[in-house]
Amino acid sequence: MIDFFKKQQGNLKNDSLSGLTVALALVPEAIAFSFIAKVDPLVGLWAAVFMGFITAAFGGRPGMISGATGAIAVVAGKAVQHGNEIGEGIGLQYLFAVIMLAGAIQILFGALKLGRFIRLVPHPVMIGFVNGLAIVILMAQFPSFKFPGTDEWMQGSTLGIFVGLIAITMLIIQFFPKVTKAVPSILVAIISVGLLAFFLFKDTPTVSNVLAQAKGNPNGILKGEFPMPHWPTNVDWLGDWKFLLTTAFIVAMVGIIESLMTLQLIDEITETRGQGNRECAAQGSANFLSGLFGGMGGCAMIGQSLINIKSGGRGRASGIVAALALAVFIMVGGPVIQQIPIAALVGVMFMVVIGTFEWSSLRTFGRVPLSDVIVILSVTLVTIIMHDLATAVFVGIIVSALVFAWESSRHVHVRVESETENERIYSLDGLLYFGSVREFSDHFQARSDCQNIVIDFARARVCDLSGIEAINSLTERYRQAGKTLKLRHLSKDCRRMLDRADALIDIEVAEDDPEYLVARISPRK
């Protein structure tokens, strides 16, 4: 990853300025995701406020920004559609109900300390996830090159001005830190380009033009009052429990996976360590309150989190300031925020794309195992095609597990350690599990073997029921041939597995091993 994100200590000044920068970038994102969910922009904006404040104050990753996200918006839109099919205007109530249930599930997930499972994500999956995300962020900027509210692409001088403002934004972000680091370069870029557009290029699209696309807001005005808590009404909790619970579970899992992957990425960038289980509980609490106060819910936002880190935000204050500033923008600062040119925000996101993509992965081809390259490409492509980060991670984990199973099955080695006229001792190397049992069994020929056989497990492990059953079947083959088969040097965990399966198997463990005091498993009569 290009060194846009340097390790540094946070302080209140940096956190406050970075939080203000993030708040400016949150506005168009929250509005865009509201359109995806087919709800009023204020539903997305207030979701960003509640998600950002609660997770920043109580979450497990200081410096990480949460808010309304595209992944949650897609699923939330299904709840809105389902409710509207029941009755006009009921869709919002179903949305809030689903978000509150999802929050409860995430709280339970954190309480059970299931966040540790993020450690099972292999590094190639992480690289594919980051690369796919960078490309998705890049693709998400393309609609900004159309005239707001139309499918017509910008052309001529309009396009030239738009691209020019993007380039100026990127140049300021890149080179302003060489002048001073007292103020985040992203904030300077947004303000500078905003003033430039206001005085010289009034026709360039602004946040106001995006707001004007919302139903009932033709003037593009950003204005809203602080919401009051409201329990979802007109929701058939019992009759629709299956839909509500299924949709809520999907929302919860998508949010947890995206948040924990973001947490892991920020950990890597800042060389610190967050708390996954605490983050799950905070995300759940934020979603529950977001639904209660009329928000569409959300999760961690990688793009805004990276903007925060690059702008110097490291502590909890950065996320808190971002949420409070966004609330002020919604209630009183609308006239100023409406004038921010979309080109400035696109330029910021382009720089995030450049900093997010793992450029070193392009040099891995031919230098790392082909299986790792396949995993990276699989996760990247699924992320790009489906725009679903959770599914991409699941695919990557499954592919990695299958590759591991395939490779491990080929590394089970059996050799003769010693032999006499009546006894032969085999030494087994490797993991004995469902993928390697066939390879293991093929090494033994009961009818042509010695009278007494011993298999030494000093350099091997029995991993699952398939491994135990393979040993049991092999024992039966030798018994039918009138011969005996014993095991020795089993590890403690292997012996515990055999002890638990004693009623299901008929295996004999050698008693003559002074290093391993193993109780003999007597043959069944």
Rosetta blueprint (number, residue, H / E / L):
1 M L
2 I L
3 D L
4 F L
5 F L
6 K L
7 K L
8 Q L
9 Q L
10 G L
11 N L
12 L H
13 K H
14 N H
15 D H
16 S H
17 L H
18 S H
19 G H
20 L H
21 T H
22 V H
23 A H
24 L H
25 A H
26 L H
27 V H
28 P H
29 E H
30 A H
31 I H
32 A H
33 F H
34 S H
35 F H
36 I H
37 A H
38 K L
39 V L
40 D L
41 P H
42 L H
43 V H
44 G H
45 L H
46 W H
47 A H
48 A H
49 V H
50 F H
51 M H
52 G H
53 F H
54 I H
55 T H
56 A H
57 A H
58 F H
59 G L
60 G L
61 R L
62 P L
63 G L
64 M L
65 I L
66 S E
67 G E
68 A L
69 T L
70 G H
71 A H
72 I H
73 A H
74 V H
75 V H
76 A H
77 G H
78 K H
79 A H
80 V H
81 Q H
82 H H
83 G H
84 N H
85 E H
86 I H
87 G L
88 E L
89 G L
90 I L
91 G H
92 L H
93 Q H
94 Y H
95 L H
96 F H
97 A H
98 V H
99 I H
100 M H
101 L H
102 A H
103 G H
104 A H
105 I H
106 Q H
107 I H
108 L H
109 F H
110 G H
111 A H
112 L L
113 K L
114 L H
115 G H
116 R H
117 F H
118 I H
119 R H
120 L H
121 V L
122 P L
123 H H
124 P H
125 V H
126 M H
127 I H
128 G H
129 F H
130 V H
131 N H
132 G H
133 L H
134 A H
135 I H
136 V H
137 I H
138 L H
139 M H
140 A H
141 Q L
142 F H
143 P H
144 S H
145 F H
146 K E
147 F L
148 P L
149 G L
150 T L
151 D L
152 E L
153 W E
154 M L
155 Q L
156 G H
157 S H
158 T H
159 L H
160 G H
161 I H
162 F H
163 V H
164 G H
165 L H
166 I H
167 A H
168 I H
169 T H
170 M H
171 L H
172 I H
173 I H
174 Q H
175 F H
176 F H
177 P H
178 K H
179 V L
180 T L
181 K L
182 A L
183 V L
184 P L
185 S H
186 I H
187 L H
188 V H
189 A H
190 I H
191 I H
192 S H
193 V H
194 G H
195 L H
196 L H
197 A H
198 F H
199 F H
200 L H
201 F L
202 K L
203 D L
204 T L
205 P L
206 T E
207 V H
208 S H
209 N H
210 V H
211 L H
212 A L
213 Q L
214 A L
215 K L
216 G L
217 N L
218 P L
219 N L
220 G L
221 I L
222 L L
223 K L
224 G L
225 E L
226 F L
227 P L
228 M L
229 P L
230 H L
231 W L
232 P L
233 T L
234 N L
235 V L
236 D L
237 W L
238 L L
239 G L
240 D L
241 W H
242 K H
243 F H
244 L H
245 L H
246 T H
247 T H
248 A H
249 F H
250 I H
251 V H
252 A H
253 M H
254 V H
255 G H
256 I H
257 I H
258 E H
259 S H
260 L H
261 M H
262 T H
263 L H
264 Q H
265 L H
266 I H
267 D H
268 E H
269 I H
270 T H
271 E L
272 T L
273 R L
274 G L
275 Q L
276 G H
277 N H
278 R H
279 E H
280 C H
281 A H
282 A H
283 Q H
284 G H
285 S H
286 A H
287 N H
288 F H
289 L H
290 S H
291 G H
292 L H
293 F L
294 G L
295 G L
296 M L
297 G L
298 G L
299 C E
300 A E
301 M L
302 I H
303 G H
304 Q H
305 S H
306 L H
307 I H
308 N H
309 I H
310 K H
311 S L
312 G L
313 G L
314 R L
315 G L
316 R H
317 A H
318 S H
319 G H
320 I H
321 V H
322 A H
323 A H
324 L H
325 A H
326 L H
327 A H
328 V H
329 F H
330 I H
331 M H
332 V L
333 G L
334 G H
335 P H
336 V H
337 I H
338 Q L
339 Q L
340 I L
341 P E
342 I H
343 A H
344 A H
345 L H
346 V H
347 G H
348 V H
349 M H
350 F H
351 M H
352 V H
353 V H
354 I H
355 G H
356 T H
357 F L
358 E L
359 W H
360 S H
361 S H
362 L H
363 R H
364 T L
365 F L
366 G L
367 R L
368 V L
369 P L
370 L H
371 S H
372 D H
373 V H
374 I H
375 V H
376 I H
377 L H
378 S H
379 V H
380 T H
381 L H
382 V H
383 T H
384 I H
385 I H
386 M H
387 H L
388 D L
389 L H
390 A H
391 T H
392 A H
393 V H
394 F H
395 V H
396 G H
397 I H
398 I H
399 V H
400 S H
401 A H
402 L H
403 V H
404 F H
405 A H
406 W H
407 E H
408 S H
409 S H
410 R L
411 H L
412 V L
413 H E
414 V E
415 R E
416 V E
417 E E
418 S E
419 E E
420 T L
421 E L
422 N L
423 E E
424 R E
425 I E
426 Y E
427 S E
428 L E
429 D E
430 G E
431 L E
432 L E
433 Y L
434 F L
435 G L
436 S L
437 V H
438 R H
439 E H
440 F H
441 S H
442 D L
443 H L
444 F L
445 Q L
446 A L
447 R L
448 S L
449 D L
450 C L
451 Q L
452 N E
453 I E
454 V E
455 I E
456 D E
457 F E
458 A E
459 R E
460 A E
461 R E
462 V E
463 C L
464 D L
465 L H
466 S H
467 G H
468 I H
469 E H
470 A H
471 I H
472 N H
473 S H
474 L H
475 T H
476 E H
477 R H
478 Y H
479 R H
480 Q H
481 A L
482 G L
483 K L
484 T E
485 L E
486 K E
487 L E
488 R E
489 H L
490 L L
491 S L
492 K H
493 D H
494 C H
495 R H
496 R H
497 M H
498 L H
499 D H
500 R H
501 A L
502 D L
503 A L
504 L L
505 I L
506 D L
507 I L
508 E E
509 V E
510 A L
511 E L
512 D L
513 D L
514 P L
515 E L
516 Y L
517 L L
518 V L
519 A L
520 R L
521 I L
522 S L
523 P L
524 R L
525 K L
